[in-house]
Amino acid sequence: MLNLFVLNIIPMYFPEDKTEYIPAFIQLALVIIVAVLVVFFFKKISKKQEEKAKELEERLNKERENQHP
């Protein structure tokens, strides 16, 4: 029952001329490309932050060892 209600809310349009799908596919491709680039950007930033955290951790561990012989 709920499925029929949801399907009636969304108007379905299937054009006879299939070239009308081309802009939608171009937009979809661009969105996917941007999403992939954003993921790689976040991974790159995360990697830099991880390296900084490791350096800080090593420095703090060395300071602790020097304080408590």
PyMOL commands that place a pseudoatom at each C-alpha (Angstrom):
pseudoatom trace, name=CA, resn=MET, resi=1, chain=A, elem=C, hetatm=0, pos=[0.000, 0.000, 0.000]
pseudoatom trace, name=CA, resn=LEU, resi=2, chain=A, elem=C, hetatm=0, pos=[2.772, 2.420, 0.987]
pseudoatom trace, name=CA, resn=ASN, resi=3, chain=A, elem=C, hetatm=0, pos=[4.753, 1.555, -2.148]
pseudoatom trace, name=CA, resn=LEU, resi=4, chain=A, elem=C, hetatm=0, pos=[1.806, 2.451, -4.368]
pseudoatom trace, name=CA, resn=PHE, resi=5, chain=A, elem=C, hetatm=0, pos=[1.395, 5.752, -2.539]
pseudoatom trace, name=CA, resn=VAL, resi=6, chain=A, elem=C, hetatm=0, pos=[5.079, 6.639, -2.970]
pseudoatom trace, name=CA, resn=LEU, resi=7, chain=A, elem=C, hetatm=0, pos=[5.028, 5.709, -6.651]
pseudoatom trace, name=CA, resn=ASN, resi=8, chain=A, elem=C, hetatm=0, pos=[1.989, 7.912, -7.258]
pseudoatom trace, name=CA, resn=ILE, resi=9, chain=A, elem=C, hetatm=0, pos=[3.718, 10.934, -5.736]
pseudoatom trace, name=CA, resn=ILE, resi=10, chain=A, elem=C, hetatm=0, pos=[6.695, 10.769, -8.112]
pseudoatom trace, name=CA, resn=PRO, resi=11, chain=A, elem=C, hetatm=0, pos=[5.627, 11.515, -11.670]
pseudoatom trace, name=CA, resn=MET, resi=12, chain=A, elem=C, hetatm=0, pos=[7.364, 9.158, -14.082]
pseudoatom trace, name=CA, resn=TYR, resi=13, chain=A, elem=C, hetatm=0, pos=[8.400, 10.533, -17.446]
pseudoatom trace, name=CA, resn=PHE, resi=14, chain=A, elem=C, hetatm=0, pos=[10.010, 8.383, -20.118]
pseudoatom trace, name=CA, resn=PRO, resi=15, chain=A, elem=C, hetatm=0, pos=[10.671, 10.419, -23.265]
pseudoatom trace, name=CA, resn=GLU, resi=16, chain=A, elem=C, hetatm=0, pos=[10.202, 8.926, -26.696]
pseudoatom trace, name=CA, resn=ASP, resi=17, chain=A, elem=C, hetatm=0, pos=[13.321, 10.700, -27.932]
pseudoatom trace, name=CA, resn=LYS, resi=18, chain=A, elem=C, hetatm=0, pos=[16.151, 8.992, -26.056]
pseudoatom trace, name=CA, resn=THR, resi=19, chain=A, elem=C, hetatm=0, pos=[18.541, 11.887, -26.753]
pseudoatom trace, name=CA, resn=GLU, resi=20, chain=A, elem=C, hetatm=0, pos=[16.852, 13.684, -23.871]
pseudoatom trace, name=CA, resn=TYR, resi=21, chain=A, elem=C, hetatm=0, pos=[18.758, 11.320, -21.574]
pseudoatom trace, name=CA, resn=ILE, resi=22, chain=A, elem=C, hetatm=0, pos=[22.147, 12.672, -22.709]
pseudoatom trace, name=CA, resn=PRO, resi=23, chain=A, elem=C, hetatm=0, pos=[22.229, 15.779, -20.447]
pseudoatom trace, name=CA, resn=ALA, resi=24, chain=A, elem=C, hetatm=0, pos=[21.253, 13.662, -17.459]
pseudoatom trace, name=CA, resn=PHE, resi=25, chain=A, elem=C, hetatm=0, pos=[24.048, 11.185, -18.136]
pseudoatom trace, name=CA, resn=ILE, resi=26, chain=A, elem=C, hetatm=0, pos=[26.548, 14.031, -18.555]
pseudoatom trace, name=CA, resn=GLN, resi=27, chain=A, elem=C, hetatm=0, pos=[25.474, 15.526, -15.237]
pseudoatom trace, name=CA, resn=LEU, resi=28, chain=A, elem=C, hetatm=0, pos=[25.659, 12.136, -13.568]
pseudoatom trace, name=CA, resn=ALA, resi=29, chain=A, elem=C, hetatm=0, pos=[29.169, 11.569, -14.937]
pseudoatom trace, name=CA, resn=LEU, resi=30, chain=A, elem=C, hetatm=0, pos=[30.301, 14.987, -13.704]
pseudoatom trace, name=CA, resn=VAL, resi=31, chain=A, elem=C, hetatm=0, pos=[28.869, 14.375, -10.245]
pseudoatom trace, name=CA, resn=ILE, resi=32, chain=A, elem=C, hetatm=0, pos=[30.615, 10.999, -10.037]
pseudoatom trace, name=CA, resn=ILE, resi=33, chain=A, elem=C, hetatm=0, pos=[33.936, 12.518, -11.165]
pseudoatom trace, name=CA, resn=VAL, resi=34, chain=A, elem=C, hetatm=0, pos=[33.668, 15.319, -8.604]
pseudoatom trace, name=CA, resn=ALA, resi=35, chain=A, elem=C, hetatm=0, pos=[32.757, 12.814, -5.878]
pseudoatom trace, name=CA, resn=VAL, resi=36, chain=A, elem=C, hetatm=0, pos=[35.822, 10.694, -6.692]
pseudoatom trace, name=CA, resn=LEU, resi=37, chain=A, elem=C, hetatm=0, pos=[38.059, 13.773, -6.654]
pseudoatom trace, name=CA, resn=VAL, resi=38, chain=A, elem=C, hetatm=0, pos=[36.650, 14.835, -3.283]
pseudoatom trace, name=CA, resn=VAL, resi=39, chain=A, elem=C, hetatm=0, pos=[37.323, 11.378, -1.838]
pseudoatom trace, name=CA, resn=PHE, resi=40, chain=A, elem=C, hetatm=0, pos=[40.941, 11.478, -3.051]
pseudoatom trace, name=CA, resn=PHE, resi=41, chain=A, elem=C, hetatm=0, pos=[41.302, 15.011, -1.656]
pseudoatom trace, name=CA, resn=PHE, resi=42, chain=A, elem=C, hetatm=0, pos=[40.030, 13.908, 1.761]
pseudoatom trace, name=CA, resn=LYS, resi=43, chain=A, elem=C, hetatm=0, pos=[42.323, 10.872, 1.721]
pseudoatom trace, name=CA, resn=LYS, resi=44, chain=A, elem=C, hetatm=0, pos=[45.307, 13.096, 0.935]
pseudoatom trace, name=CA, resn=ILE, resi=45, chain=A, elem=C, hetatm=0, pos=[44.470, 15.498, 3.765]
pseudoatom trace, name=CA, resn=SER, resi=46, chain=A, elem=C, hetatm=0, pos=[43.876, 12.584, 6.125]
pseudoatom trace, name=CA, resn=LYS, resi=47, chain=A, elem=C, hetatm=0, pos=[47.260, 11.095, 5.258]
pseudoatom trace, name=CA, resn=LYS, resi=48, chain=A, elem=C, hetatm=0, pos=[49.010, 14.405, 6.038]
pseudoatom trace, name=CA, resn=GLN, resi=49, chain=A, elem=C, hetatm=0, pos=[47.178, 14.705, 9.355]
pseudoatom trace, name=CA, resn=GLU, resi=50, chain=A, elem=C, hetatm=0, pos=[48.090, 11.127, 10.224]
pseudoatom trace, name=CA, resn=GLU, resi=51, chain=A, elem=C, hetatm=0, pos=[51.774, 11.831, 9.583]
pseudoatom trace, name=CA, resn=LYS, resi=52, chain=A, elem=C, hetatm=0, pos=[51.646, 14.966, 11.738]
pseudoatom trace, name=CA, resn=ALA, resi=53, chain=A, elem=C, hetatm=0, pos=[49.940, 13.020, 14.535]
pseudoatom trace, name=CA, resn=LYS, resi=54, chain=A, elem=C, hetatm=0, pos=[52.597, 10.306, 14.398]
pseudoatom trace, name=CA, resn=GLU, resi=55, chain=A, elem=C, hetatm=0, pos=[55.387, 12.902, 14.544]
pseudoatom trace, name=CA, resn=LEU, resi=56, chain=A, elem=C, hetatm=0, pos=[53.739, 14.582, 17.512]
pseudoatom trace, name=CA, resn=GLU, resi=57, chain=A, elem=C, hetatm=0, pos=[53.254, 11.245, 19.264]
pseudoatom trace, name=CA, resn=GLU, resi=58, chain=A, elem=C, hetatm=0, pos=[56.903, 10.305, 18.726]
pseudoatom trace, name=CA, resn=ARG, resi=59, chain=A, elem=C, hetatm=0, pos=[58.067, 13.688, 20.007]
pseudoatom trace, name=CA, resn=LEU, resi=60, chain=A, elem=C, hetatm=0, pos=[55.888, 13.388, 23.116]
pseudoatom trace, name=CA, resn=ASN, resi=61, chain=A, elem=C, hetatm=0, pos=[57.119, 9.849, 23.778]
pseudoatom trace, name=CA, resn=LYS, resi=62, chain=A, elem=C, hetatm=0, pos=[60.740, 11.024, 23.532]
pseudoatom trace, name=CA, resn=GLU, resi=63, chain=A, elem=C, hetatm=0, pos=[60.040, 13.889, 25.935]
pseudoatom trace, name=CA, resn=ARG, resi=64, chain=A, elem=C, hetatm=0, pos=[58.443, 11.463, 28.421]
pseudoatom trace, name=CA, resn=GLU, resi=65, chain=A, elem=C, hetatm=0, pos=[61.452, 9.136, 28.219]
pseudoatom trace, name=CA, resn=ASN, resi=66, chain=A, elem=C, hetatm=0, pos=[63.842, 12.049, 28.835]
pseudoatom trace, name=CA, resn=GLN, resi=67, chain=A, elem=C, hetatm=0, pos=[61.843, 13.240, 31.880]
pseudoatom trace, name=CA, resn=HIS, resi=68, chain=A, elem=C, hetatm=0, pos=[61.592, 9.800, 33.503]
pseudoatom trace, name=CA, resn=PRO, resi=69, chain=A, elem=C, hetatm=0, pos=[64.969, 8.069, 33.254]
for i in range(1, 69): cmd.bond("trace and resi %d" % i, "trace and resi %d" % (i + 1))
show_as sticks, trace
zoom trace
